[in-house]
Amino acid sequence: MIQAPPGKEFQLHMGTVLKSLPELAEALDIMSQESFSHHVTSDRNDFANWVNDVLGEAKLAQELRRIKSKRHCAEAVRRRALELSEGPIRGKVHHLLHKHLKTIILVVAVGFVYGIILLASLKKHLP
């Protein structure tokens, strides 16, 4: 995990100090829209600047500059943090599973119910 060097931590508008991408993702999840808007305006993005200048993540910083929503910023930061901690392929798979977890659970549940119905139907027709 990439850590900000001492003295280069990011201090949020609300006072919290961040040292890494996972901390930034978590902060983005819980911060108010007002705090987010303090750091991301039409002409500046404090998060993108810190990610680029301190953490050396130019590609993520470029992505953050295009994003204007708190939720999408958090998703981008979380995805990159996962890639760094688990490797690029495993991180993307983990992100996709997390993103589509409700759909996966629904498909498994429907399949299970369908299997029970099919089994019950077969039992009626077997000797």
Backbone atoms as SQL, in Angstrom:
CREATE TABLE atoms (id INTEGER PRIMARY KEY, chain TEXT, resi INTEGER, resn TEXT, atom TEXT, x REAL, y REAL, z REAL);
INSERT INTO atoms VALUES
  (1, 'A', 1, 'MET', 'N', 0.850, -1.181, 0.000),
  (2, 'A', 1, 'MET', 'CA', 0.000, 0.000, 0.000),
  (3, 'A', 1, 'MET', 'C', 0.892, 1.240, 0.000),
  (4, 'A', 2, 'ILE', 'N', 0.537, 2.178, -0.831),
  (5, 'A', 2, 'ILE', 'CA', 1.270, 3.439, -0.906),
  (6, 'A', 2, 'ILE', 'C', 0.841, 4.323, 0.259),
  (7, 'A', 3, 'GLN', 'N', 1.814, 4.822, 0.996),
  (8, 'A', 3, 'GLN', 'CA', 1.559, 5.727, 2.127),
  (9, 'A', 3, 'GLN', 'C', 2.155, 7.095, 1.809),
  (10, 'A', 4, 'ALA', 'N', 1.472, 8.127, 2.222),
  (11, 'A', 4, 'ALA', 'CA', 2.020, 9.478, 2.093),
  (12, 'A', 4, 'ALA', 'C', 3.200, 9.614, 3.050),
  (13, 'A', 5, 'PRO', 'N', 4.283, 10.244, 2.599),
  (14, 'A', 5, 'PRO', 'CA', 5.405, 10.452, 3.515),
  (15, 'A', 5, 'PRO', 'C', 5.013, 11.419, 4.637),
  (16, 'A', 6, 'PRO', 'N', 5.700, 11.342, 5.761),
  (17, 'A', 6, 'PRO', 'CA', 5.397, 12.261, 6.872),
  (18, 'A', 6, 'PRO', 'C', 5.413, 13.719, 6.398),
  (19, 'A', 7, 'GLY', 'N', 4.417, 14.455, 6.826),
  (20, 'A', 7, 'GLY', 'CA', 4.306, 15.860, 6.449),
  (21, 'A', 7, 'GLY', 'C', 3.568, 16.092, 5.140),
  (22, 'A', 8, 'LYS', 'N', 3.234, 15.004, 4.414),
  (23, 'A', 8, 'LYS', 'CA', 2.537, 15.126, 3.124),
  (24, 'A', 8, 'LYS', 'C', 1.143, 14.503, 3.174),
  (25, 'A', 9, 'GLU', 'N', 0.650, 14.248, 4.391),
  (26, 'A', 9, 'GLU', 'CA', -0.683, 13.701, 4.542),
  (27, 'A', 9, 'GLU', 'C', -1.711, 14.716, 4.035),
  (28, 'A', 10, 'PHE', 'N', -2.901, 14.224, 3.737),
  (29, 'A', 10, 'PHE', 'CA', -3.980, 15.089, 3.262),
  (30, 'A', 10, 'PHE', 'C', -4.885, 15.419, 4.432),
  (31, 'A', 11, 'GLN', 'N', -5.077, 16.704, 4.692),
  (32, 'A', 11, 'GLN', 'CA', -5.987, 17.110, 5.758),
  (33, 'A', 11, 'GLN', 'C', -7.296, 17.564, 5.133),
  (34, 'A', 12, 'LEU', 'N', -8.341, 16.840, 5.481),
  (35, 'A', 12, 'LEU', 'CA', -9.669, 17.163, 4.969),
  (36, 'A', 12, 'LEU', 'C', -10.212, 18.437, 5.595),
  (37, 'A', 13, 'HIS', 'N', -11.165, 19.024, 4.909),
  (38, 'A', 13, 'HIS', 'CA', -11.862, 20.226, 5.371),
  (39, 'A', 13, 'HIS', 'C', -12.424, 20.015, 6.779),
  (40, 'A', 14, 'MET', 'N', -12.867, 18.769, 7.068),
  (41, 'A', 14, 'MET', 'CA', -13.453, 18.473, 8.375),
  (42, 'A', 14, 'MET', 'C', -12.399, 18.104, 9.416),
  (43, 'A', 15, 'GLY', 'N', -11.109, 18.151, 9.048),
  (44, 'A', 15, 'GLY', 'CA', -10.030, 17.958, 10.006),
  (45, 'A', 15, 'GLY', 'C', -9.345, 16.607, 9.992),
  (46, 'A', 16, 'THR', 'N', -9.966, 15.584, 9.403),
  (47, 'A', 16, 'THR', 'CA', -9.377, 14.252, 9.350),
  (48, 'A', 16, 'THR', 'C', -8.116, 14.262, 8.500),
  (49, 'A', 17, 'VAL', 'N', -7.099, 13.519, 8.942),
  (50, 'A', 17, 'VAL', 'CA', -5.843, 13.423, 8.200),
  (51, 'A', 17, 'VAL', 'C', -5.781, 12.063, 7.515),
  (52, 'A', 18, 'LEU', 'N', -5.489, 12.067, 6.219),
  (53, 'A', 18, 'LEU', 'CA', -5.429, 10.841, 5.420),
  (54, 'A', 18, 'LEU', 'C', -3.999, 10.551, 4.992),
  (55, 'A', 19, 'LYS', 'N', -3.652, 9.256, 4.986),
  (56, 'A', 19, 'LYS', 'CA', -2.296, 8.858, 4.630),
  (57, 'A', 19, 'LYS', 'C', -2.230, 7.910, 3.438),
  (58, 'A', 20, 'SER', 'N', -3.386, 7.394, 2.970),
  (59, 'A', 20, 'SER', 'CA', -3.358, 6.370, 1.921),
  (60, 'A', 20, 'SER', 'C', -4.646, 6.386, 1.104),
  (61, 'A', 21, 'LEU', 'N', -4.639, 5.640, -0.003),
  (62, 'A', 21, 'LEU', 'CA', -5.834, 5.532, -0.840),
  (63, 'A', 21, 'LEU', 'C', -7.005, 4.873, -0.105),
  (64, 'A', 22, 'PRO', 'N', -6.792, 3.773, 0.641),
  (65, 'A', 22, 'PRO', 'CA', -7.937, 3.218, 1.367),
  (66, 'A', 22, 'PRO', 'C', -8.559, 4.207, 2.352),
  (67, 'A', 23, 'GLU', 'N', -7.736, 5.004, 2.994),
  (68, 'A', 23, 'GLU', 'CA', -8.263, 6.015, 3.914),
  (69, 'A', 23, 'GLU', 'C', -9.059, 7.073, 3.155),
  (70, 'A', 24, 'LEU', 'N', -8.577, 7.443, 1.962),
  (71, 'A', 24, 'LEU', 'CA', -9.296, 8.420, 1.134),
  (72, 'A', 24, 'LEU', 'C', -10.645, 7.851, 0.702),
  (73, 'A', 25, 'ALA', 'N', -10.672, 6.590, 0.269),
  (74, 'A', 25, 'ALA', 'CA', -11.936, 5.966, -0.158),
  (75, 'A', 25, 'ALA', 'C', -12.936, 5.944, 0.991),
  (76, 'A', 26, 'GLU', 'N', -12.473, 5.566, 2.161),
  (77, 'A', 26, 'GLU', 'CA', -13.359, 5.520, 3.329),
  (78, 'A', 26, 'GLU', 'C', -13.873, 6.921, 3.682),
  (79, 'A', 27, 'ALA', 'N', -12.994, 7.905, 3.623),
  (80, 'A', 27, 'ALA', 'CA', -13.395, 9.282, 3.931),
  (81, 'A', 27, 'ALA', 'C', -14.425, 9.786, 2.924),
  (82, 'A', 28, 'LEU', 'N', -14.224, 9.461, 1.638),
  (83, 'A', 28, 'LEU', 'CA', -15.181, 9.883, 0.614),
  (84, 'A', 28, 'LEU', 'C', -16.555, 9.269, 0.863),
  (85, 'A', 29, 'ASP', 'N', -16.575, 8.025, 1.352),
  (86, 'A', 29, 'ASP', 'CA', -17.849, 7.359, 1.647),
  (87, 'A', 29, 'ASP', 'C', -18.645, 8.077, 2.725),
  (88, 'A', 30, 'ILE', 'N', -17.960, 8.610, 3.729),
  (89, 'A', 30, 'ILE', 'CA', -18.685, 9.152, 4.883),
  (90, 'A', 30, 'ILE', 'C', -18.748, 10.678, 4.948),
  (91, 'A', 31, 'MET', 'N', -17.943, 11.359, 4.133),
  (92, 'A', 31, 'MET', 'CA', -17.946, 12.825, 4.218),
  (93, 'A', 31, 'MET', 'C', -19.228, 13.417, 3.650),
  (94, 'A', 32, 'SER', 'N', -19.561, 14.592, 4.114),
  (95, 'A', 32, 'SER', 'CA', -20.747, 15.285, 3.620),
  (96, 'A', 32, 'SER', 'C', -20.481, 15.829, 2.219),
  (97, 'A', 33, 'GLN', 'N', -21.568, 16.108, 1.514),
  (98, 'A', 33, 'GLN', 'CA', -21.436, 16.707, 0.188),
  (99, 'A', 33, 'GLN', 'C', -20.772, 18.077, 0.301),
  (100, 'A', 34, 'GLU', 'N', -21.033, 18.782, 1.393),
  (101, 'A', 34, 'GLU', 'CA', -20.423, 20.094, 1.614),
  (102, 'A', 34, 'GLU', 'C', -18.899, 19.984, 1.698),
  (103, 'A', 35, 'SER', 'N', -18.401, 18.997, 2.435),
  (104, 'A', 35, 'SER', 'CA', -16.953, 18.798, 2.539),
  (105, 'A', 35, 'SER', 'C', -16.364, 18.413, 1.191),
  (106, 'A', 36, 'PHE', 'N', -17.059, 17.517, 0.471),
  (107, 'A', 36, 'PHE', 'CA', -16.584, 17.118, -0.859),
  (108, 'A', 36, 'PHE', 'C', -16.494, 18.338, -1.773),
  (109, 'A', 37, 'SER', 'N', -17.536, 19.152, -1.755),
  (110, 'A', 37, 'SER', 'CA', -17.574, 20.342, -2.617),
  (111, 'A', 37, 'SER', 'C', -16.505, 21.374, -2.238),
  (112, 'A', 38, 'HIS', 'N', -16.055, 21.335, -1.002),
  (113, 'A', 38, 'HIS', 'CA', -14.963, 22.209, -0.592),
  (114, 'A', 38, 'HIS', 'C', -13.668, 21.812, -1.296),
  (115, 'A', 39, 'HIS', 'N', -13.461, 20.519, -1.496),
  (116, 'A', 39, 'HIS', 'CA', -12.220, 20.009, -2.083),
  (117, 'A', 39, 'HIS', 'C', -12.292, 19.832, -3.596),
  (118, 'A', 40, 'VAL', 'N', -13.501, 19.701, -4.140),
  (119, 'A', 40, 'VAL', 'CA', -13.671, 19.506, -5.579),
  (120, 'A', 40, 'VAL', 'C', -14.593, 20.598, -6.109),
  (121, 'A', 41, 'THR', 'N', -14.004, 21.494, -6.899),
  (122, 'A', 41, 'THR', 'CA', -14.777, 22.578, -7.506),
  (123, 'A', 41, 'THR', 'C', -14.598, 22.497, -9.016),
  (124, 'A', 42, 'SER', 'N', -15.198, 23.439, -9.729),
  (125, 'A', 42, 'SER', 'CA', -15.072, 23.426, -11.189),
  (126, 'A', 42, 'SER', 'C', -13.638, 23.706, -11.646),
  (127, 'A', 43, 'ASP', 'N', -12.855, 24.390, -10.825),
  (128, 'A', 43, 'ASP', 'CA', -11.481, 24.708, -11.252),
  (129, 'A', 43, 'ASP', 'C', -10.390, 24.072, -10.390),
  (130, 'A', 44, 'ARG', 'N', -10.732, 23.225, -9.419),
  (131, 'A', 44, 'ARG', 'CA', -9.679, 22.533, -8.663),
  (132, 'A', 44, 'ARG', 'C', -10.203, 21.220, -8.096),
  (133, 'A', 45, 'ASN', 'N', -9.274, 20.295, -7.887),
  (134, 'A', 45, 'ASN', 'CA', -9.616, 19.009, -7.285),
  (135, 'A', 45, 'ASN', 'C', -8.472, 18.649, -6.346),
  (136, 'A', 46, 'ASP', 'N', -8.654, 18.938, -5.077),
  (137, 'A', 46, 'ASP', 'CA', -7.605, 18.692, -4.078),
  (138, 'A', 46, 'ASP', 'C', -7.234, 17.217, -3.989),
  (139, 'A', 47, 'PHE', 'N', -8.223, 16.331, -4.150),
  (140, 'A', 47, 'PHE', 'CA', -7.952, 14.893, -4.062),
  (141, 'A', 47, 'PHE', 'C', -7.051, 14.447, -5.212),
  (142, 'A', 48, 'ALA', 'N', -7.391, 14.869, -6.413),
  (143, 'A', 48, 'ALA', 'CA', -6.585, 14.511, -7.582),
  (144, 'A', 48, 'ALA', 'C', -5.165, 15.055, -7.446),
  (145, 'A', 49, 'ASN', 'N', -5.035, 16.281, -6.961),
  (146, 'A', 49, 'ASN', 'CA', -3.698, 16.870, -6.787),
  (147, 'A', 49, 'ASN', 'C', -2.864, 16.072, -5.793),
  (148, 'A', 50, 'TRP', 'N', -3.455, 15.696, -4.663),
  (149, 'A', 50, 'TRP', 'CA', -2.730, 14.929, -3.651),
  (150, 'A', 50, 'TRP', 'C', -2.365, 13.539, -4.164),
  (151, 'A', 51, 'VAL', 'N', -3.319, 12.885, -4.818),
  (152, 'A', 51, 'VAL', 'CA', -3.087, 11.540, -5.365),
  (153, 'A', 51, 'VAL', 'C', -1.942, 11.587, -6.378),
  (154, 'A', 52, 'ASN', 'N', -1.892, 12.617, -7.193),
  (155, 'A', 52, 'ASN', 'CA', -0.835, 12.747, -8.198),
  (156, 'A', 52, 'ASN', 'C', 0.489, 13.182, -7.577),
  (157, 'A', 53, 'ASP', 'N', 0.469, 14.285, -6.864),
  (158, 'A', 53, 'ASP', 'CA', 1.711, 14.908, -6.391),
  (159, 'A', 53, 'ASP', 'C', 2.360, 14.164, -5.226),
  (160, 'A', 54, 'VAL', 'N', 1.572, 13.574, -4.346),
  (161, 'A', 54, 'VAL', 'CA', 2.125, 12.921, -3.154),
  (162, 'A', 54, 'VAL', 'C', 2.211, 11.409, -3.324),
  (163, 'A', 55, 'LEU', 'N', 1.139, 10.795, -3.821),
  (164, 'A', 55, 'LEU', 'CA', 1.122, 9.337, -3.936),
  (165, 'A', 55, 'LEU', 'C', 1.668, 8.831, -5.270),
  (166, 'A', 56, 'GLY', 'N', 1.839, 9.737, -6.240),
  (167, 'A', 56, 'GLY', 'CA', 2.417, 9.350, -7.522),
  (168, 'A', 56, 'GLY', 'C', 1.502, 8.529, -8.400),
  (169, 'A', 57, 'GLU', 'N', 0.202, 8.671, -8.212),
  (170, 'A', 57, 'GLU', 'CA', -0.787, 7.916, -8.978),
  (171, 'A', 57, 'GLU', 'C', -1.390, 8.814, -10.057),
  (172, 'A', 58, 'ALA', 'N', -0.626, 9.050, -11.124),
  (173, 'A', 58, 'ALA', 'CA', -1.034, 9.989, -12.171),
  (174, 'A', 58, 'ALA', 'C', -2.306, 9.549, -12.895),
  (175, 'A', 59, 'LYS', 'N', -2.427, 8.258, -13.197),
  (176, 'A', 59, 'LYS', 'CA', -3.603, 7.769, -13.925),
  (177, 'A', 59, 'LYS', 'C', -4.874, 7.945, -13.094),
  (178, 'A', 60, 'LEU', 'N', -4.810, 7.599, -11.813),
  (179, 'A', 60, 'LEU', 'CA', -5.963, 7.783, -10.932),
  (180, 'A', 60, 'LEU', 'C', -6.286, 9.266, -10.787),
  (181, 'A', 61, 'ALA', 'N', -5.272, 10.092, -10.650),
  (182, 'A', 61, 'ALA', 'CA', -5.488, 11.542, -10.518),
  (183, 'A', 61, 'ALA', 'C', -6.213, 12.092, -11.742),
  (184, 'A', 62, 'GLN', 'N', -5.811, 11.634, -12.908),
  (185, 'A', 62, 'GLN', 'CA', -6.449, 12.072, -14.150),
  (186, 'A', 62, 'GLN', 'C', -7.924, 11.658, -14.164),
  (187, 'A', 63, 'GLU', 'N', -8.202, 10.443, -13.708),
  (188, 'A', 63, 'GLU', 'CA', -9.584, 9.964, -13.629),
  (189, 'A', 63, 'GLU', 'C', -10.390, 10.802, -12.631),
  (190, 'A', 64, 'LEU', 'N', -9.798, 11.098, -11.477),
  (191, 'A', 64, 'LEU', 'CA', -10.495, 11.883, -10.454),
  (192, 'A', 64, 'LEU', 'C', -10.821, 13.288, -10.945),
  (193, 'A', 65, 'ARG', 'N', -9.969, 13.858, -11.781),
  (194, 'A', 65, 'ARG', 'CA', -10.232, 15.207, -12.315),
  (195, 'A', 65, 'ARG', 'C', -11.470, 15.225, -13.202),
  (196, 'A', 66, 'ARG', 'N', -11.762, 14.096, -13.848),
  (197, 'A', 66, 'ARG', 'CA', -12.948, 14.023, -14.718),
  (198, 'A', 66, 'ARG', 'C', -14.223, 13.777, -13.917),
  (199, 'A', 67, 'ILE', 'N', -14.090, 13.145, -12.755),
  (200, 'A', 67, 'ILE', 'CA', -15.247, 12.768, -11.948),
  (201, 'A', 67, 'ILE', 'C', -15.665, 13.945, -11.065),
  (202, 'A', 68, 'LYS', 'N', -16.951, 14.184, -11.001),
  (203, 'A', 68, 'LYS', 'CA', -17.449, 15.281, -10.168),
  (204, 'A', 68, 'LYS', 'C', -18.387, 14.805, -9.063),
  (205, 'A', 69, 'SER', 'N', -18.601, 13.480, -8.955),
  (206, 'A', 69, 'SER', 'CA', -19.482, 12.984, -7.897),
  (207, 'A', 69, 'SER', 'C', -18.667, 12.286, -6.822),
  (208, 'A', 70, 'LYS', 'N', -19.093, 12.461, -5.604),
  (209, 'A', 70, 'LYS', 'CA', -18.426, 11.882, -4.436),
  (210, 'A', 70, 'LYS', 'C', -18.415, 10.359, -4.526),
  (211, 'A', 71, 'ARG', 'N', -19.537, 9.779, -4.882),
  (212, 'A', 71, 'ARG', 'CA', -19.660, 8.317, -4.958),
  (213, 'A', 71, 'ARG', 'C', -18.717, 7.739, -6.010),
  (214, 'A', 72, 'HIS', 'N', -18.662, 8.362, -7.185),
  (215, 'A', 72, 'HIS', 'CA', -17.794, 7.851, -8.245),
  (216, 'A', 72, 'HIS', 'C', -16.312, 8.048, -7.908),
  (217, 'A', 73, 'CYS', 'N', -15.992, 9.126, -7.214),
  (218, 'A', 73, 'CYS', 'CA', -14.607, 9.308, -6.744),
  (219, 'A', 73, 'CYS', 'C', -14.227, 8.191, -5.790),
  (220, 'A', 74, 'ALA', 'N', -15.119, 7.890, -4.842),
  (221, 'A', 74, 'ALA', 'CA', -14.852, 6.823, -3.872),
  (222, 'A', 74, 'ALA', 'C', -14.657, 5.489, -4.578),
  (223, 'A', 75, 'GLU', 'N', -15.491, 5.202, -5.577),
  (224, 'A', 75, 'GLU', 'CA', -15.377, 3.939, -6.319),
  (225, 'A', 75, 'GLU', 'C', -14.040, 3.856, -7.056),
  (226, 'A', 76, 'ALA', 'N', -13.623, 4.935, -7.697),
  (227, 'A', 76, 'ALA', 'CA', -12.358, 4.946, -8.430),
  (228, 'A', 76, 'ALA', 'C', -11.170, 4.751, -7.489),
  (229, 'A', 77, 'VAL', 'N', -11.200, 5.433, -6.360),
  (230, 'A', 77, 'VAL', 'CA', -10.109, 5.319, -5.383),
  (231, 'A', 77, 'VAL', 'C', -10.081, 3.908, -4.797),
  (232, 'A', 78, 'ARG', 'N', -11.240, 3.373, -4.450),
  (233, 'A', 78, 'ARG', 'CA', -11.320, 2.025, -3.884),
  (234, 'A', 78, 'ARG', 'C', -10.816, 0.985, -4.883),
  (235, 'A', 79, 'ARG', 'N', -11.213, 1.123, -6.143),
  (236, 'A', 79, 'ARG', 'CA', -10.779, 0.187, -7.186),
  (237, 'A', 79, 'ARG', 'C', -9.259, 0.184, -7.311),
  (238, 'A', 80, 'ARG', 'N', -8.655, 1.374, -7.316),
  (239, 'A', 80, 'ARG', 'CA', -7.194, 1.453, -7.444),
  (240, 'A', 80, 'ARG', 'C', -6.499, 0.912, -6.192),
  (241, 'A', 81, 'ALA', 'N', -7.052, 1.187, -5.033),
  (242, 'A', 81, 'ALA', 'CA', -6.472, 0.662, -3.793),
  (243, 'A', 81, 'ALA', 'C', -6.504, -0.858, -3.801),
  (244, 'A', 82, 'LEU', 'N', -7.600, -1.453, -4.299),
  (245, 'A', 82, 'LEU', 'CA', -7.697, -2.903, -4.405),
  (246, 'A', 82, 'LEU', 'C', -6.668, -3.455, -5.386),
  (247, 'A', 83, 'GLU', 'N', -6.510, -2.785, -6.516),
  (248, 'A', 83, 'GLU', 'CA', -5.515, -3.220, -7.499),
  (249, 'A', 83, 'GLU', 'C', -4.121, -3.233, -6.872),
  (250, 'A', 84, 'LEU', 'N', -3.811, -2.209, -6.119),
  (251, 'A', 84, 'LEU', 'CA', -2.489, -2.130, -5.503),
  (252, 'A', 84, 'LEU', 'C', -2.301, -3.193, -4.427),
  (253, 'A', 85, 'SER', 'N', -3.366, -3.525, -3.696),
  (254, 'A', 85, 'SER', 'CA', -3.226, -4.495, -2.609),
  (255, 'A', 85, 'SER', 'C', -3.341, -5.936, -3.084),
  (256, 'A', 86, 'GLU', 'N', -4.116, -6.184, -4.140),
  (257, 'A', 86, 'GLU', 'CA', -4.365, -7.550, -4.586),
  (258, 'A', 86, 'GLU', 'C', -3.779, -7.864, -5.957),
  (259, 'A', 87, 'GLY', 'N', -3.220, -6.896, -6.626),
  (260, 'A', 87, 'GLY', 'CA', -2.764, -7.096, -7.996),
  (261, 'A', 87, 'GLY', 'C', -3.861, -6.657, -8.944),
  (262, 'A', 88, 'PRO', 'N', -3.511, -6.278, -10.168),
  (263, 'A', 88, 'PRO', 'CA', -4.498, -5.679, -11.077),
  (264, 'A', 88, 'PRO', 'C', -5.660, -6.597, -11.448),
  (265, 'A', 89, 'ILE', 'N', -5.416, -7.873, -11.733),
  (266, 'A', 89, 'ILE', 'CA', -6.497, -8.769, -12.156),
  (267, 'A', 89, 'ILE', 'C', -7.403, -9.099, -10.971),
  (268, 'A', 90, 'ARG', 'N', -6.818, -9.527, -9.882),
  (269, 'A', 90, 'ARG', 'CA', -7.608, -9.908, -8.712),
  (270, 'A', 90, 'ARG', 'C', -8.403, -8.713, -8.166),
  (271, 'A', 91, 'GLY', 'N', -7.782, -7.517, -8.177),
  (272, 'A', 91, 'GLY', 'CA', -8.471, -6.317, -7.710),
  (273, 'A', 91, 'GLY', 'C', -9.694, -5.991, -8.546),
  (274, 'A', 92, 'LYS', 'N', -9.589, -6.147, -9.864),
  (275, 'A', 92, 'LYS', 'CA', -10.725, -5.868, -10.742),
  (276, 'A', 92, 'LYS', 'C', -11.835, -6.902, -10.551),
  (277, 'A', 93, 'VAL', 'N', -11.444, -8.176, -10.403),
  (278, 'A', 93, 'VAL', 'CA', -12.435, -9.223, -10.168),
  (279, 'A', 93, 'VAL', 'C', -13.169, -8.953, -8.853),
  (280, 'A', 94, 'HIS', 'N', -12.414, -8.619, -7.811),
  (281, 'A', 94, 'HIS', 'CA', -13.014, -8.317, -6.503),
  (282, 'A', 94, 'HIS', 'C', -13.987, -7.143, -6.627),
  (283, 'A', 95, 'HIS', 'N', -13.579, -6.110, -7.347),
  (284, 'A', 95, 'HIS', 'CA', -14.433, -4.929, -7.523),
  (285, 'A', 95, 'HIS', 'C', -15.718, -5.301, -8.258),
  (286, 'A', 96, 'LEU', 'N', -15.604, -6.092, -9.323),
  (287, 'A', 96, 'LEU', 'CA', -16.789, -6.485, -10.089),
  (288, 'A', 96, 'LEU', 'C', -17.722, -7.346, -9.247),
  (289, 'A', 97, 'LEU', 'N', -17.173, -8.277, -8.469),
  (290, 'A', 97, 'LEU', 'CA', -18.007, -9.106, -7.599),
  (291, 'A', 97, 'LEU', 'C', -18.738, -8.242, -6.585),
  (292, 'A', 98, 'HIS', 'N', -18.020, -7.298, -5.989),
  (293, 'A', 98, 'HIS', 'CA', -18.638, -6.410, -5.003),
  (294, 'A', 98, 'HIS', 'C', -19.726, -5.555, -5.653),
  (295, 'A', 99, 'LYS', 'N', -19.444, -5.038, -6.832),
  (296, 'A', 99, 'LYS', 'CA', -20.382, -4.159, -7.529),
  (297, 'A', 99, 'LYS', 'C', -21.666, -4.902, -7.913),
  (298, 'A', 100, 'HIS', 'N', -21.544, -6.183, -8.272),
  (299, 'A', 100, 'HIS', 'CA', -22.691, -6.945, -8.761),
  (300, 'A', 100, 'HIS', 'C', -23.173, -7.998, -7.759),
  (301, 'A', 101, 'LEU', 'N', -22.846, -7.832, -6.493),
  (302, 'A', 101, 'LEU', 'CA', -23.182, -8.820, -5.476),
  (303, 'A', 101, 'LEU', 'C', -24.683, -9.071, -5.376),
  (304, 'A', 102, 'LYS', 'N', -25.492, -8.032, -5.437),
  (305, 'A', 102, 'LYS', 'CA', -26.947, -8.211, -5.344),
  (306, 'A', 102, 'LYS', 'C', -27.463, -9.067, -6.500),
  (307, 'A', 103, 'THR', 'N', -26.960, -8.823, -7.696),
  (308, 'A', 103, 'THR', 'CA', -27.377, -9.600, -8.867),
  (309, 'A', 103, 'THR', 'C', -26.949, -11.052, -8.717),
  (310, 'A', 104, 'ILE', 'N', -25.724, -11.276, -8.255),
  (311, 'A', 104, 'ILE', 'CA', -25.221, -12.639, -8.067),
  (312, 'A', 104, 'ILE', 'C', -26.091, -13.382, -7.059),
  (313, 'A', 105, 'ILE', 'N', -26.410, -12.748, -5.936),
  (314, 'A', 105, 'ILE', 'CA', -27.240, -13.378, -4.912),
  (315, 'A', 105, 'ILE', 'C', -28.631, -13.683, -5.466),
  (316, 'A', 106, 'LEU', 'N', -29.209, -12.758, -6.224),
  (317, 'A', 106, 'LEU', 'CA', -30.531, -12.975, -6.810),
  (318, 'A', 106, 'LEU', 'C', -30.523, -14.149, -7.773),
  (319, 'A', 107, 'VAL', 'N', -29.523, -14.234, -8.629),
  (320, 'A', 107, 'VAL', 'CA', -29.428, -15.325, -9.597),
  (321, 'A', 107, 'VAL', 'C', -29.286, -16.667, -8.883),
  (322, 'A', 108, 'VAL', 'N', -28.447, -16.723, -7.856),
  (323, 'A', 108, 'VAL', 'CA', -28.272, -17.961, -7.094),
  (324, 'A', 108, 'VAL', 'C', -29.580, -18.349, -6.409),
  (325, 'A', 109, 'ALA', 'N', -30.272, -17.388, -5.812),
  (326, 'A', 109, 'ALA', 'CA', -31.540, -17.671, -5.124),
  (327, 'A', 109, 'ALA', 'C', -32.590, -18.176, -6.101),
  (328, 'A', 110, 'VAL', 'N', -32.724, -17.523, -7.245),
  (329, 'A', 110, 'VAL', 'CA', -33.708, -17.955, -8.255),
  (330, 'A', 110, 'VAL', 'C', -33.346, -19.345, -8.756),
  (331, 'A', 111, 'GLY', 'N', -32.076, -19.595, -8.987),
  (332, 'A', 111, 'GLY', 'CA', -31.638, -20.920, -9.424),
  (333, 'A', 111, 'GLY', 'C', -31.952, -21.988, -8.396),
  (334, 'A', 112, 'PHE', 'N', -31.757, -21.676, -7.136),
  (335, 'A', 112, 'PHE', 'CA', -32.044, -22.612, -6.054),
  (336, 'A', 112, 'PHE', 'C', -33.538, -22.942, -6.018),
  (337, 'A', 113, 'VAL', 'N', -34.371, -21.903, -6.065),
  (338, 'A', 113, 'VAL', 'CA', -35.827, -22.108, -6.039),
  (339, 'A', 113, 'VAL', 'C', -36.256, -22.909, -7.269),
  (340, 'A', 114, 'TYR', 'N', -35.735, -22.570, -8.426),
  (341, 'A', 114, 'TYR', 'CA', -36.062, -23.296, -9.650),
  (342, 'A', 114, 'TYR', 'C', -35.654, -24.764, -9.520),
  (343, 'A', 115, 'GLY', 'N', -34.499, -25.012, -8.934),
  (344, 'A', 115, 'GLY', 'CA', -34.029, -26.387, -8.728),
  (345, 'A', 115, 'GLY', 'C', -34.961, -27.169, -7.828),
  (346, 'A', 116, 'ILE', 'N', -35.448, -26.549, -6.765),
  (347, 'A', 116, 'ILE', 'CA', -36.387, -27.211, -5.851),
  (348, 'A', 116, 'ILE', 'C', -37.693, -27.545, -6.575),
  (349, 'A', 117, 'ILE', 'N', -38.192, -26.600, -7.364),
  (350, 'A', 117, 'ILE', 'CA', -39.429, -26.822, -8.122),
  (351, 'A', 117, 'ILE', 'C', -39.230, -27.947, -9.130),
  (352, 'A', 118, 'LEU', 'N', -38.116, -27.923, -9.826),
  (353, 'A', 118, 'LEU', 'CA', -37.816, -28.959, -10.820),
  (354, 'A', 118, 'LEU', 'C', -37.699, -30.329, -10.139),
  (355, 'A', 119, 'LEU', 'N', -37.031, -30.394, -9.025),
  (356, 'A', 119, 'LEU', 'CA', -36.871, -31.652, -8.286),
  (357, 'A', 119, 'LEU', 'C', -38.236, -32.177, -7.824),
  (358, 'A', 120, 'ALA', 'N', -39.082, -31.316, -7.318),
  (359, 'A', 120, 'ALA', 'CA', -40.407, -31.716, -6.870),
  (360, 'A', 120, 'ALA', 'C', -41.232, -32.246, -8.054),
  (361, 'A', 121, 'SER', 'N', -41.099, -31.600, -9.192),
  (362, 'A', 121, 'SER', 'CA', -41.810, -32.031, -10.393),
  (363, 'A', 121, 'SER', 'C', -41.317, -33.390, -10.857),
  (364, 'A', 122, 'LEU', 'N', -40.017, -33.602, -10.799),
  (365, 'A', 122, 'LEU', 'CA', -39.448, -34.889, -11.203),
  (366, 'A', 122, 'LEU', 'C', -39.888, -36.011, -10.273),
  (367, 'A', 123, 'LYS', 'N', -39.965, -35.720, -8.982),
  (368, 'A', 123, 'LYS', 'CA', -40.390, -36.745, -8.004),
  (369, 'A', 123, 'LYS', 'C', -41.802, -37.229, -8.284),
  (370, 'A', 124, 'LYS', 'N', -42.659, -36.369, -8.788),
  (371, 'A', 124, 'LYS', 'CA', -44.039, -36.746, -9.102),
  (372, 'A', 124, 'LYS', 'C', -44.078, -37.739, -10.252),
  (373, 'A', 125, 'HIS', 'N', -43.122, -37.641, -11.188),
  (374, 'A', 125, 'HIS', 'CA', -43.142, -38.454, -12.391),
  (375, 'A', 125, 'HIS', 'C', -42.250, -39.689, -12.286),
  (376, 'A', 126, 'LEU', 'N', -41.525, -39.839, -11.221),
  (377, 'A', 126, 'LEU', 'CA', -40.673, -41.013, -11.052),
  (378, 'A', 126, 'LEU', 'C', -41.419, -42.091, -10.283),
  (379, 'A', 127, 'PRO', 'N', -41.120, -43.366, -10.591),
  (380, 'A', 127, 'PRO', 'CA', -41.809, -44.448, -9.897),
  (381, 'A', 127, 'PRO', 'C', -41.389, -44.574, -8.461);
